[in-house]
Amino acid sequence: MLNCPLDVESIYKVNPKSNYYQVLIEKYVSYGLPGVSLLIKDDNGFYIGSAGKADIADEIPMQPCHISKIASVTMMMLGTAILRLQEKGVLSLNDPVSKYIPENILNKISNGNKPLTVRNLLNHTAGLYDVIDDNGFYLQVLNDPSKKWTADDLLEYVYNKDAAFEFNPTDTAGYSNTNYLLLSMIVEAATGVPHAETLHTEIIDLLGLTDTYYYWHDPLPETGIAQGYFDLYNNGNLENLTQWNTGSGNGYGGVYSTVWDMYVYADALFVQKTLLNQASLDEMLTFHPDIESRKQLGVACFKDFIDIGDPAHDYAYGHRGRDLSYSADLFYFPEHNTIMSLIVNYGTDGNSSLRPVFLEMRDEIAKIIIHD
């Protein structure tokens, strides 16, 4: 057991809906999810709780202080850092990608010779082939699960593959992890330092996120890490895939955090507005009209839960995180002044019988949030 104040201090259970949230996450653990941590902060205070196991084999209960992989929530943090760099004049979202990425690389990427800007990568309008969809990449993950990937390693699975769609940013947007792989390279070219250092300087260290790490650039603590699981063989058995690395540390994934540190970041970004000026926040919250998987794409940000209630009132800003053996959600519901920070140590990037269970749970959490 971790010494976790979030577990025991009453200030973190004062929300009038606390019991509803706790009963809900326990219900979905009973449906098969290994472990769940949830933080809700609204005008009535906090609910912070957890259910299930952080480690099934050792029977370690999940606690809100457990550190877990938050997958693509990494993109929102990197995007926020890039917007901060723009505020400092280090780069511009209007800069051509070719200013930072060498021609010999772009020429091997479909759409790489189009007039791509940093913004096209941030808001997923570039149409780049998604490295995460490549069968050859996943075969290599199977062959060497704990490999520490570099950008050059990953680009090999992008080169000479068909574009996801024709570059036409006004009309078409589509999510691709490759966008943020290139953005990590752009940050390094623009700043002259590793992008992990920028992520620390502009987000992690700036906010004092002491339980947040960027793997593999940061060593992870020896204790307190939630194990990650997936029904790999579709037989109902949860396999421990904690060590399986789907390219962490290259802009699109790799941050490990807690529901509390995620909350501190979202609060600074959306509520206190101390991370970005209003012009940058307005850029982040400009969304493409295309609807993809029940969400709209902005600059390192989603407009999500758009069909959970009244679309004019019940939407949220933030990001989803979906990896092979971990899932996360970090969202701010502006019309309800509510932050939702969710961690589940089960992978929902791939299809399995538990993926719809997870998706149903997140919808039920949102419905409690929007129900006055």
C-alpha positions, -999 to +999 in steps of 0.1 A: +000+000+000+011+035-008+011+063+018-016+082-002-032+113+014-057+114-015-071+081-001-077+092+035-081+129+038-118+139+039-112+171+018-109+148-012-143+132-007-165+163+000-182+164-034-219+157-030-216+132-059-187+113-044-207+082-036-221+080-071-186+081-086-172+055-062-201+031-068-197+036-105-160+028-107-164-002-084-192-014-107-169-013-138-141-031-119-166-058-112-172-059-150-135-067-156-114-036-156-083-043-134-079-009-117-095+026-119-085+060-104-108+090-108-106+126-098-134+150-102-132+187-092-162+210-096-176+240-077-186+217-048-151+203-042-132+171-049-140+135-053-108+114-056-111+076-054-100+043-069-111+007-072-096-026-083-059-036-085-027-018-094-010-051-095-031-083-099-004-108-092+007-092-060-029-081-051-019-045-046-050-023-045-052+006-069-049+040-052-051+076-065-014+080-059-004+052-082+016+064-113+003+052-146+010+057-183-013+084-196-005+077-233-017+103-257-025+129-230+013+134-236+003+152-269-017+179-251+013+185-228+037+187-257+013+210-276+009+233-246+047+235-245+048+244-282+023+271-277+044+285-249+075+284-272+054+304-297+046+330-270+084+333-264+091+338-301+111+305-304+088+292-332+054+299-348+025+276-355+026+292-390+062+280-396+066+255-424+075+221-412+103+222-438+120+249-417+128+222-390+126+188-407+152+180-433+141+176-469+155+141-472+131+130-444+100+148-457+105+135-492+100+100-479+067+108-461+035+110-481+022+146-478+056+156-466+062+177-496+029+196-492+029+231-476+026+217-441+028+240-411+034+233-374-003+240-369-012+212-394+006+187-372-008+201-340-044+199-352-041+167-372-049+182-406-016+170-423-029+136-434+002+117-424+003+079-422-001+068-386+029+049-374+007+032-347-014+016-375+016-001-391+017-039-388+055-040-392+058-017-362+036-039-341+056-070-352+087-053-339+070-044-306+061-081-303+097-091-310+113-065-287+086-053-263+108-031-241+128-014-269+135+023-264+125+038-297+140+068-313+124+091-338+145+076-366+135+041-356+098+050-358+101+070-391+112+038-408+076+026-405+062+058-420+084+061-450+068+055-484+034+046-470+002+060-484-010+092-468-041+089-446-059+114-467-051+141-493-038+173-477-067+197-476-068+212-441-099+233-445-119+202-454-103+172-437-088+163-404-077+129-391-058+118-360-023+106-365+005+099-339+031+106-366+022+143-363+035+145-328+066+124-336+075+151-361+066+178-335+090+163-310+117+167-337+106+203-345+109+213-308+144+199-307+154+217-339+139+250-327+153+250-292+185+231-296+178+208-267+160+174-263+122+178-264+120+160-231+139+189-216+114+213-230+085+192-217+100+194-183+109+231-184+075+243-198+051+219-181+063+193-156+089+212-136+071+245-140+040+231-124+058+210-098+044+177-110+065+156-088+048+123-097+051+129-135+077+113-157+085+112-194+096+076-202+122+067-214+140+099-210+132+099-172+138+068-151+106+056-135+104+051-097+109+015-085+076+015-066+042+030-070+038+022-108+004+006-117+009-025-138-007-023-173-029-051-187-046-062-219-066-093-230-039-100-256-052-134-268-089-125-265-095-153-241-106-133-210-072-135-194-055-102-186-018-103-196+007-079-179+021-058-207+036-031-185+070-034-202+056-033-238+066+000-253+047+014-283+072+042-290+071+061-258+092+091-255+087+105-290+061+132-286+029+111-289+031+091-257+053+083-228+042+105-199+035+086-167+014+105-141-012+104-114-048+117-114-036+145-091-008+157-113-030+155-144-056+176-125-030+203-116-020+206-152-056+208-165-065+234-138-035+255-147-044+253-184-081+257-185-092+272-151-064+293-137-051+300-172-016+304-160+001+282-187-011+300-218-022+335-227-057+339-240-046+341-277-028+308-273-057+292-256-080+304-283-057+287-309-058+255-289-096+256-287-102+262-324-117+229-336-121+214-370-157+207-381-150+171-389-163+147-362-140+117-356-149+091-330-174+114-313-149+142-309-135+172-328-098+179-333-081+212-322-045+222-315-033+195-292-068+193-278-101+176-284-137+188-281-151+156-267-183+143-251-202+163-278-231+138-279-234+130-242-261+156-235-269+191-249-241+197-274-242+234-266-237+229-229-222+195-221-190+192-241-155+190-227-120+202-237-090+179-232-074+147-245-078+109-245-050+085-238-051+051-253-022+027-253-016-011-254-020-016-217-031+017-202-059+043-208-065+078-195-088+108-199-082+144-189-110+168-196-125+201-185-162+207-189-163+245-192-201+249-188-200+229-156-166+241-144-155+205-138-122+187-143-123+149-149-090+130-145-092+093-152-067+065-152-073+028-160-045+003-161-060-015-191-053-009-228-081+003-250-061+012-281-066-024-294-100-040-296-111-063-268-142-072-249-133-047-222-129-017-245-166-011-247-168-015-209-142+013-205-160+035-230-193+030-213-178+039-179-163+072-192-197+081-207-214+073-173-189+095-155-196+123-179-234+119-174-229+123-136-208+154-142-234+171-164-264+161-143-272+189-119 
